Amino acid sequence: MHDNLNPGSPRDGRDGHKGSAPKNQRDHEVRPVVEREVPLGQQADRVLASTVHAWLDGELPEAAVRKGETARDVEFWRGVNDQMERARRLRTPEHVEAQIMAALPHHAPAVITPWWSREFVITPMTAVSVAAALITLTILATVAFIAS
């Protein structure tokens, strides 16, 4: 396996930079992890207006909602709708569809062995439960036989 997948990179040490660290020293240097999460801040407290809900449900026309503070929400949901329409129109390429269809089995899967021929597994808890039930039935049968 290759340790350095970018041999011409500036961190290689062969690029003519005199100040670069030797390779064995760079391998052991600890680099800080960069936090890439973006805090949402006040977005979590934001509530979608009831008029926008009504527009999304088809109860109001877009013109009635596209004013004031709700214009930003309308633009967002309009963009989501446009993206979904583009995704619905996408077609799977024919070669991919052919590969998928070729990978599907031609017949419904069948059970290889009937249920009475398959392996029968008993867990310790099942064995103890069956033994206790047999002992109880034996005691009950004995008591019933002696009583009559």
N, C-alpha and C positions, 0 to 999 in steps of 0.2 A: 504494500500500500504506500502511496506517496504521501510524504509529510508536507511537502510544499507544493500545492497545486498551481501556484502563480510564481514560477521561477524568475520572471523578469520584473517582479514588483519591487518597489523601493525598499521594502523591508528585507530583501534577500541578502544584501551585503555585497553583491557583485556589481552593483550599479555605480560604483565609484565614489560613494559617500564615505568619507573617512570616519565620520562620527557614528556610523551604525554599529550596533552591538554584534559581537560574534554570535554565530548560529546557536550554539549550545546555551548561551546566556539568554537569548531571546525566547527559546523554547520554554524556559522555566520562569520567565517574567510573568507577574500577575497583572492582568488588565482589569480595570473596573468594569462591571456590567452596566450597560446603558439601559436606563429605564425607558421603555418605549410606550408605556400606557399614557393616554391623554386623559387628564381629569375632566369629568363632565361638568363639574361645578354646579351652576344653577339649573342646568338642563333637566336634572332629576326632579326638580320641584315644579317644572312647567307642566301645565295641564292643557290638553287640547280643548278648544272652545266647543260649546255645544252646537254652534252653527256649522263648524267644520265637520263635526260628526254627522249632522243632518245632510250636508252636502255629499259626504262620502257614502251615506245611505241612499242618496238619490232623491232626498226630500226637498232640497233647495237647489236652485240654479247656481252655477259657478259665479255669476256676476253678483249675486247677493252676498257671497262670502268673501270675494276678492276685494276687501277694503280694510283699511286700518291694520291692526296687529295680525289679523288672520291671513293676510296676503302671503306672508312667508310660509305659513302652513300649507296654503293652497298650492304654492309653487313646489314645495317639497312633495306633496302627494301627487301632483301632476307629473313630476319627474319619476316618481315610483311607478305610476301607471304607465308612462311611456316606456320605461325599462321593461316592465312586465309584458307589454304588447310586443316589444322587439323580441323578448325571450320566447313568447308563444309562436312567433313566426319562424323561429329558427328550425331548420331541418337537420336531422342527423345525416351525415354524409353516407352515401350508398355503401361504400366499402366497410364502414363501421357497422352499419345495419346488417350487412351480409355476414360479418364476423360474429355478431351477436346471435343471429339466427343459426349459424353453423354450430355454435357452441351449445345450443339448446338440444336436449335429448329428443330423439324422434318418437319415442314411446314413453308412456307414463312409467315411472319407476315401479318395479314390482318387488314384493317382499321375497327375499332370497330363500328363506326357510320358513316353514309354517310355525305357528306359535308353540305347538307341542314339541317341536324338535329343537327349539332354541335353548340356550344356556339358562339355567334357573339359579339365580343368586339369592342367597338368604343372608341378611345382615344379622349381627349378633342380637340386636334388639328384637328382630322378628323371631329368631330362634327361641329366645327367652319367653316372648309372648305366646308363641305356639305351645311351648312346653307347659307354661302355666295354665293355658286353656285346657290342654289334655289332662293335666292333673286334676283340675276343677271338675271336668266332665266325668272323670273316673270316680272321684269322690261322690258326686251327685248320683251316678249310676249305682254305686255301692250302697249308698244310703237308701235309695229308692228300692233296691232289690231286698235289702234287709228289712225295711219297713213293711213290705208286702208279704 
